[in-house]
């Protein structure tokens, strides 16, 4: 979904098909009393697509929300139903319609305060943050958006002088529960975690690492992760994606996203005094998403995490003649479990380099083509392998090389 910084009444694709639009709150609302415009765009990998917009004086007719629904304590699309508890603001149910099962056993999105007075800045030799002292409370719920493409519920929680605001969003046809959040943090010697108590009682915990995934015990130890983690049991599970938080813990069935922590700055065994400064004070923006996972591998999780971290960009331009086509397909990969991670001019300047990796632990034959490639690439990837290919401008051929671009 794309949100354009204009109030637009009509949008079509390059073939002239009219698209559904939704007017959403704009940052300029207080100044210009206008909305932004959201619509669903479809763009090929490393490519672009053209959409045509018209501005009309008469507002567009309101359309039925269809499968989207929101009321004071719940929201729903084709794939999920989410229920909130009004007085706490916590999530009390995430029902997965795809697999026909509840994903929570207890509450989700619980802001847990952890005491870490005994930890220094780097938490040397202390790998467990488990002194749970309090939860944010004073929950507030407010409907922010209700339309044919997206519904949003705002939740607010407070603790001492700190405030957590979360915007839970469901999109038309969306296979993720998306959350945009802000924490205004003013605590000392404390950590904030967001806890989700899942239905998976004895799960395996999985963490994204560079070009792959690693399984770790669900014993509550603080662990690093890249853009996603997951718990999985009996072929089904729940993944948590994020855009700028890289520390987690999983204790049995509870997934925890570490949001902020406030030890003393550069605290390492010397005397603490009133002039010491605390870390992570003030306002922090972040986003995360939740999605069910099955037994088919990790490729959908990897791709949704990349969408979260690398949102599409748009350019508004007057309609005029030009030499470029109205759409462009940079890459076409015929296997879902192969992800292209780099495409660039080679270090020797005499060709191009493409790097890709396999996500699901399966030996895979793949064809990679598209307008950016001078010739299509037909190769085989081993399970979880990371392959680098060099195309020589001189020989006009592909060859596999090392990660450093030297010959194997």
Secondary structure by P-SEA (a helix, b strand, c coil): cccccccccccccccbbbbbbbbccccccccccbbbbbbbbbbccccbbbbbbbbbcccccccccccccccccccccccbbbbbbcccccccccccccccccccccccccbbbbbccccccccccccccccccccccbbbbbbccccccbbbbbbbbbcccbbbbbbbbbccccccbbbbbccccccccbbbbbbbbccccbbbbbbbcccbbbbbbccccbbbbcccccccccccbbbbbbcccccccccccbbbbbcccccccccccccccccccccccccccccbbbbbbcccccaaaaaaaaaaaccbbbbbbcccccccccccccccccccccccccccccccccbbbbbbbbccccccccccccccccbbbbbccccbbbbbbbbbcccccccccccccccc
